[in-house]
Amino acid sequence: MDPTVAEYIRRTVLKMPRDEIKMMLQNWGFLSEAQLQTVNFHQIKDNISQEVVQLCEENSADIKQAAALDIIYNHIYQNKRMWSVYQMKKSGEEVEYFDIADFKKKFKRRLRSALKNVTITFKEYEDNAIWIRVAWGTPYKKPNQYKPSYAVYHSQTPYVFISASMLKSNLPLLCQALLVASNYRDIREMELRSHSLNSLKDIVFKRYSQNFQTYTPKPLQGRNVEPENADIRIIHENGSEKERIHRLNQEVFGSGPQPKLEFAQYKLETMFKSGPKVDVLDKKEPFRCLVKFSSPHLLESLKSLAPAGMADAPLSPLLTCIPHKARNYFKIREKKESFVSP
């Protein structure tokens, strides 16, 4: 067995929690149950990794088997990677029969025609997800197994989730291979990123409920309040306002937990409106800007703004529409809001 393959397997085993090593090796399927019975999984991880490497040497493991073990680890601990959503587009609405063998063949052929030194590994999961691992090399160097790119493609959908390596220059090659293999003609990043792959899937596959309605808050009516009843009326109005905020928040965000989204951005294009006496712009051109949002838990952060008193309820549609815009538009653009000069 190649020493670099042995070292990569050893390091992959060392990343695993000790009480999960046996389970992952069983899912891997490269070592037999009889071989796994010889391993003492109660010793320190370094000794476990050495014993696993010795068994792999007996089976003459190559880099493909090592890469398959890495996929199993990353599938279980997918939140250790940052994932981005990409949406592909066909020239028409035709639905084609999906052939996994043809997909793999086209993907490999396209990628290797552009770069020969790559390691490509596939693994299929029960939710129609195809996990693709690509380790990149150069025309003069072997693939770097420690900085692979991952792509998760759901067949019969236009969505692919990519966790790119540090080698950003290889991302266009990966996207082109995905387009050719899946018979699409265009691919765009949706500007949604998160460590939670499942949350991104919930958003684009509409697996969680969120309402997108616009409300006009009603101003509080002025009242003549007797001094002795002022405190009671204030307490009552504060309670009513809290109930109103809670109700509007539930109507906008729903009652369940929000998908864990960490980054979102979209383009804003509006017309700048000014009063008749203030001619701000000579030319009637749209005002364009790029709006970016980031947070450890973006949607939950937005949901908490009104109850915390940091924003009026209901929130602006510019904030609550982030998942809605992302999953319904190939190119995210908002044209409804306008800026008004004083």
C-alpha positions as CSV (number, residue, x, y, z in Angstrom):
1,M,0.0,0.0,0.0
2,D,1.2,3.5,-0.9
3,P,2.6,5.2,2.3
4,T,0.6,8.4,1.5
5,V,-2.6,6.3,1.4
6,A,-1.7,4.7,4.7
7,E,-1.1,8.1,6.3
8,Y,-4.4,9.5,5.0
9,I,-6.3,6.5,6.4
10,R,-4.6,6.9,9.7
11,R,-5.4,10.6,9.9
12,T,-9.0,10.0,8.9
13,V,-9.4,7.4,11.7
14,L,-7.9,9.9,14.2
15,K,-10.6,12.5,13.4
16,M,-13.3,10.1,14.4
17,P,-14.7,10.0,18.0
18,R,-13.4,6.7,19.5
19,D,-16.8,5.3,20.2
20,E,-17.8,5.8,16.6
21,I,-14.8,4.4,14.8
22,K,-16.1,0.8,14.6
23,M,-19.5,1.9,13.3
24,M,-17.8,4.0,10.5
25,L,-15.5,1.2,9.6
26,Q,-18.5,-1.1,9.3
27,N,-20.3,1.4,7.1
28,W,-17.1,1.6,5.0
29,G,-17.3,-2.1,4.3
30,F,-13.7,-2.4,3.1
31,L,-12.6,-4.5,6.2
32,S,-14.4,-7.7,7.0
33,E,-16.2,-8.3,10.3
34,A,-13.5,-10.9,11.2
35,Q,-10.8,-8.3,10.7
36,L,-12.6,-5.7,12.8
37,Q,-13.0,-8.2,15.6
38,T,-9.2,-8.2,15.9
39,V,-9.1,-4.5,16.6
40,N,-9.1,-3.3,20.3
41,F,-11.4,-0.2,20.1
42,H,-10.9,0.6,23.8
43,Q,-7.3,1.7,23.5
44,I,-6.1,5.1,22.6
45,K,-7.0,6.3,19.1
46,D,-3.4,6.4,17.9
47,N,-3.0,2.7,18.5
48,I,-6.5,2.0,16.9
49,S,-5.4,3.9,13.8
50,Q,-2.2,1.9,13.5
51,E,-4.1,-1.4,13.7
52,V,-6.6,-0.2,11.1
53,V,-3.8,0.8,8.7
54,Q,-2.2,-2.7,9.1
55,L,-5.5,-4.4,8.2
56,C,-5.8,-2.0,5.2
57,E,-2.3,-3.0,4.1
58,E,-3.4,-6.6,4.1
59,N,-6.3,-5.7,1.8
60,S,-4.1,-3.5,-0.4
61,A,-6.2,-0.4,0.0
62,D,-5.8,2.4,-2.5
63,I,-6.7,6.0,-2.6
64,K,-10.3,5.3,-3.7
65,Q,-11.0,3.3,-0.6
66,A,-9.4,5.9,1.5
67,A,-11.5,8.6,-0.1
68,A,-14.7,6.5,0.5
69,L,-13.9,6.4,4.2
70,D,-13.5,10.2,4.2
71,I,-16.9,10.6,2.6
72,I,-18.5,8.5,5.3
73,Y,-16.9,10.7,8.0
74,N,-18.0,14.0,6.3
75,H,-21.5,12.7,5.7
76,I,-21.9,12.1,9.5
77,Y,-20.0,15.3,10.5
78,Q,-21.2,17.5,7.6
79,N,-21.5,20.5,9.9
80,K,-17.7,20.8,10.0
81,R,-17.8,22.2,6.5
82,M,-19.3,25.4,5.1
83,W,-21.9,24.7,2.4
84,S,-23.1,26.9,-0.4
85,V,-26.3,26.4,-2.5
86,Y,-26.1,26.4,-6.3
87,Q,-29.1,26.3,-8.6
88,M,-28.9,24.9,-12.1
89,K,-31.2,25.8,-15.0
90,K,-32.3,23.9,-18.1
91,S,-33.1,25.4,-21.5
92,G,-36.7,24.0,-21.2
93,E,-39.0,22.3,-18.8
94,E,-38.4,18.8,-20.1
95,V,-37.9,16.0,-17.5
96,E,-35.3,13.4,-18.3
97,Y,-34.8,10.0,-16.9
98,F,-31.8,10.1,-14.5
99,D,-29.2,7.4,-14.9
100,I,-26.6,7.4,-12.1
101,A,-24.1,5.4,-14.1
102,D,-24.3,7.9,-17.0
103,F,-24.0,10.8,-14.5
104,K,-20.8,9.4,-13.0
105,K,-19.3,8.7,-16.5
106,K,-20.0,12.2,-17.8
107,F,-18.8,13.8,-14.6
108,K,-15.5,12.0,-14.7
109,R,-14.9,12.5,-18.4
110,R,-15.6,16.2,-18.2
111,L,-13.4,16.8,-15.2
112,R,-10.5,14.7,-16.3
113,S,-10.5,16.3,-19.8
114,A,-9.7,19.6,-18.0
115,L,-7.4,18.2,-15.3
116,K,-5.9,14.7,-15.3
117,N,-4.6,14.7,-11.7
118,V,-7.8,14.4,-9.8
119,T,-9.3,11.8,-7.5
120,I,-13.1,11.5,-8.0
121,T,-15.2,9.4,-5.6
122,F,-19.0,9.0,-5.4
123,K,-21.3,7.6,-2.8
124,E,-25.1,7.3,-3.0
125,Y,-27.4,7.8,0.0
126,E,-31.0,6.8,0.5
127,D,-32.5,10.4,0.1
128,N,-31.4,10.4,-3.6
129,A,-28.3,12.4,-2.6
130,I,-25.1,11.7,-4.5
131,W,-22.0,12.7,-2.6
132,I,-19.1,13.7,-4.8
133,R,-15.6,14.1,-3.5
134,V,-12.9,15.7,-5.6
135,A,-9.3,15.9,-4.6
136,W,-7.4,18.4,-6.8
137,G,-3.9,18.1,-8.2
138,T,-2.0,20.1,-10.8
139,P,-0.5,19.0,-14.2
140,Y,2.7,18.3,-12.2
141,K,1.5,17.3,-8.7
142,K,-0.7,14.5,-7.4
143,P,-4.1,15.4,-5.9
144,N,-4.0,16.9,-2.4
145,Q,-6.3,14.6,-0.4
146,Y,-6.4,16.9,2.6
147,K,-8.1,19.7,0.7
148,P,-10.9,18.1,-1.3
149,S,-14.1,19.7,-2.6
150,Y,-17.5,18.1,-1.8
151,A,-20.7,18.4,-3.9
152,V,-24.0,16.9,-2.8
153,Y,-26.4,16.6,-5.8
154,H,-30.0,15.5,-5.4
155,S,-31.1,13.8,-8.6
156,Q,-34.2,15.2,-10.4
157,T,-33.7,18.6,-8.8
158,P,-31.8,21.7,-10.0
159,Y,-30.0,22.1,-6.7
160,V,-26.4,21.1,-5.7
161,F,-24.7,21.9,-2.4
162,I,-21.0,22.6,-2.6
163,S,-18.3,22.7,0.0
164,A,-15.3,24.0,-1.9
165,S,-11.7,23.5,-1.0
166,M,-9.2,26.3,-0.5
167,L,-8.3,26.0,-4.2
168,K,-11.0,28.4,-5.4
169,S,-9.7,28.3,-9.0
170,N,-11.0,24.7,-9.3
171,L,-14.6,25.6,-8.5
172,P,-15.5,26.5,-12.2
173,L,-14.2,23.1,-13.3
174,L,-16.4,21.4,-10.7
175,C,-19.5,23.4,-11.8
176,Q,-18.9,22.6,-15.5
177,A,-18.7,18.9,-14.7
178,L,-22.0,19.1,-12.8
179,L,-23.7,20.8,-15.7
180,V,-22.5,18.3,-18.3
181,A,-23.3,15.3,-16.1
182,S,-26.8,16.5,-15.1
183,N,-27.8,18.0,-18.6
184,Y,-28.3,21.5,-17.4
185,R,-27.1,24.7,-19.2
186,D,-26.4,27.2,-16.5
187,I,-25.5,27.3,-12.8
188,R,-25.6,30.2,-10.3
189,E,-24.7,30.5,-6.6
190,M,-27.8,31.3,-4.6
191,E,-25.7,33.3,-2.0
192,L,-27.0,31.1,0.9
193,R,-24.3,29.6,3.1
194,S,-24.4,27.6,6.3
195,H,-22.5,24.8,8.2
196,S,-25.9,23.1,8.4
197,L,-26.4,21.2,5.2
198,N,-29.8,19.9,6.3
199,S,-31.1,23.5,7.0
200,L,-30.1,24.6,3.5
201,K,-32.0,21.6,2.1
202,D,-35.0,22.6,4.2
203,I,-35.0,26.0,2.6
204,V,-34.6,25.1,-1.0
205,F,-36.8,22.0,-0.9
206,K,-39.5,23.9,1.1
207,R,-39.4,21.5,4.0
208,Y,-40.3,24.0,6.6
209,S,-43.3,26.4,6.8
210,Q,-42.9,30.2,6.8
211,N,-45.5,32.8,5.9
212,F,-44.6,35.8,3.9
213,Q,-47.3,38.4,4.5
214,T,-47.0,42.1,4.9
215,Y,-48.8,43.8,7.8
216,T,-49.6,47.4,8.5
217,P,-49.1,48.0,12.2
218,K,-52.0,49.9,13.8
219,P,-50.9,53.0,15.9
220,L,-52.1,53.0,19.5
221,Q,-55.1,55.2,20.0
222,G,-54.7,58.1,22.3
223,R,-56.7,58.0,25.5
224,N,-57.4,60.3,28.4
225,V,-56.2,58.2,31.4
226,E,-56.9,59.1,35.0
227,P,-53.7,59.4,37.0
228,E,-54.7,56.6,39.5
229,N,-55.4,54.2,36.6
230,A,-52.3,55.1,34.5
231,D,-50.1,52.3,35.9
232,I,-52.7,49.7,35.3
233,R,-53.4,50.9,31.7
234,I,-49.6,50.9,31.0
235,I,-49.3,47.4,32.2
236,H,-52.3,46.3,30.1
237,E,-51.0,48.1,26.9
238,N,-47.5,46.5,27.4
239,G,-49.0,43.1,27.7
240,S,-51.2,43.6,24.6
241,E,-48.2,44.8,22.6
242,K,-46.2,41.7,23.6
243,E,-49.1,39.5,22.5
244,R,-49.3,41.4,19.2
245,I,-45.6,41.0,18.6
246,H,-45.7,37.3,19.4
247,R,-48.7,36.8,17.1
248,L,-47.2,38.6,14.2
249,N,-43.8,36.8,14.7
250,Q,-45.6,33.5,14.6
251,E,-47.5,34.4,11.5
252,V,-44.3,35.5,9.7
253,F,-41.8,32.9,10.9
254,G,-44.1,30.1,12.0
255,S,-44.0,28.4,15.4
256,G,-41.3,25.8,14.7
257,P,-37.5,26.3,14.8
258,Q,-35.9,28.0,11.9
259,P,-33.4,26.4,9.5
260,K,-29.8,27.3,10.5
261,L,-28.7,29.8,7.9
262,E,-25.4,31.7,8.4
263,F,-25.0,33.8,5.3
264,A,-27.4,35.3,2.7
265,Q,-27.1,38.1,0.2
266,Y,-29.2,39.4,-2.7
267,K,-29.1,42.3,-5.1
268,L,-31.4,45.3,-4.4
269,E,-32.5,47.5,-7.4
270,T,-34.9,50.3,-6.7
271,M,-35.9,53.7,-8.0
272,F,-34.8,56.6,-5.9
273,K,-37.7,58.9,-5.2
274,S,-37.4,62.6,-4.2
275,G,-39.7,65.4,-3.5
276,P,-40.6,67.9,-6.3
277,K,-38.4,70.6,-4.7
278,V,-35.4,68.3,-4.2
279,D,-34.0,67.0,-7.5
280,V,-31.5,64.5,-6.2
281,L,-30.9,62.7,-9.4
282,D,-30.7,64.2,-12.9
283,K,-31.2,60.8,-14.5
284,K,-33.9,58.4,-13.6
285,E,-31.7,55.4,-13.1
286,P,-32.3,52.6,-10.6
287,F,-30.4,52.6,-7.3
288,R,-28.4,49.3,-7.0
289,C,-26.7,47.8,-4.0
290,L,-25.7,44.4,-2.6
291,V,-27.3,43.4,0.7
292,K,-25.5,40.9,2.9
293,F,-26.6,39.2,6.1
294,S,-24.4,37.0,8.3
295,S,-25.0,35.5,11.7
296,P,-24.3,32.2,13.6
297,H,-28.1,31.6,13.2
298,L,-29.5,34.2,10.8
299,L,-33.2,33.4,10.7
300,E,-33.5,32.9,14.5
301,S,-31.7,36.2,14.9
302,L,-34.2,38.0,12.7
303,K,-37.1,36.3,14.5
304,S,-35.8,37.6,17.8
305,L,-35.5,41.3,16.8
306,A,-39.1,42.3,17.4
307,P,-39.5,40.5,20.8
308,A,-36.2,42.0,22.0
309,G,-37.5,45.5,21.1
310,M,-34.8,46.0,18.5
311,A,-37.2,46.3,15.5
312,D,-40.9,47.0,15.0
313,A,-43.3,44.2,14.3
314,P,-43.8,43.0,11.7
315,L,-40.4,43.0,10.2
316,S,-39.8,44.5,6.8
317,P,-40.3,42.0,3.9
318,L,-36.7,42.7,2.9
319,L,-35.7,40.7,6.0
320,T,-38.4,38.0,6.1
321,C,-38.3,37.2,2.4
322,I,-34.7,35.9,2.4
323,P,-35.5,32.1,2.2
324,H,-38.6,32.9,0.0
325,K,-36.6,34.9,-2.6
326,A,-33.7,32.4,-2.6
327,R,-35.8,29.3,-3.4
328,N,-38.0,31.0,-6.0
329,Y,-35.7,33.0,-8.1
330,F,-32.8,31.9,-10.3
331,K,-31.3,35.4,-10.0
332,I,-32.3,37.0,-6.7
333,R,-33.4,40.6,-7.2
334,E,-35.8,42.9,-5.3
335,K,-37.5,45.8,-7.1
336,K,-40.4,46.7,-4.9
337,E,-38.8,48.8,-2.2
338,S,-38.0,52.5,-2.7
339,F,-35.8,55.0,-0.9
340,V,-37.5,58.4,-0.2
341,S,-35.4,61.5,0.4
342,P,-36.5,63.9,3.1
